[in-house]
Amino acid sequence: MTERPLDLDAVWAFILIAECESFTRAAEAMRTTQAAISLKLKRLEDRMGCRLVERTPRHVRLSAQGMAFLEHARALRAVHDRALTALGGARQRLTIGISEHVAGPELPALIARMNAQDPHLLMEIRIGSSGDLLQSYDRRELDAAIVRLHAGRDDGEMIAEERFGWFAAPGWQHRADEPLPVATLAEPCGVRVLAGQVLDAAGIAWREIFVGGGVAAVVAAVTAGIGVAALAPRMLPLGAVDVGERLGLPALPRLPILIHSRLAGDRPRDALAVLSAAFRSAVRG
């Protein structure tokens, strides 16, 4: 008697649960519900005859059998993708723009996750300001853009909201008789504009002490101890501290991350869904 074959959708769900360490994120990546993901996993575990995932109220982790099966599941996915693309001609291309204030230190891991989702998809990632990327998107130079909320736009889908704070190097002191020294990104930058508006509304004197061509440059200025910057905590190296409360600086609002997309075809949409889910995980810590 021929044994019943594995359900490939259930295998893909298992891989995403393992990589995202979350049923919720896996469901977002597969554009389905958490209940559907749970059902797919149960179907796979019933077929394998063992428990693959240990789930608690706080954590999702693989069992010993799940760890052993993961390598084979990924190999099965790779063979499946090669079979689909064997006669498909040119590789599909996916061009994504990601805002400087969104693409954090997790980006290499997120790209790796997209590649694991579809190793045969040709990815192009462009980093820039939200305003510039949205202009490129409108000119159809990008398939998708992951950006901060931009004035006058209401056509994006919110991925997450991210906390911002006023960060400085440990031990950095502000002289009370001088304007607050602020490191910012070069124009156009919505976070730069927001930071200035918030400080002005609070009646706090400030001056630009450093203008960086990228978030990495602004982080370097903060680390060098020359002033403060409005940044998301995940962008900062270990040791940087939020000095907002100590200095009596106004709280910064949570800023949305939105995705704009006009993708057609399951493969690029699936890859983008994986990236969106991974960003949600990164932002929510």
Helices and strands as residue ranges (DSSP letters): H 8-20, H 23-29, H 34-48, E 53-55, E 60-62, H 64-85, E 93-99, H 107-117, E 122-128, H 130-138, E 144-148, E 157-162, E 165-168, E 180-185, H 190-201, E 206-212, H 215-223, E 229-231, G 233-235, E 241-242, H 244-247, E 255-261, H 266-283
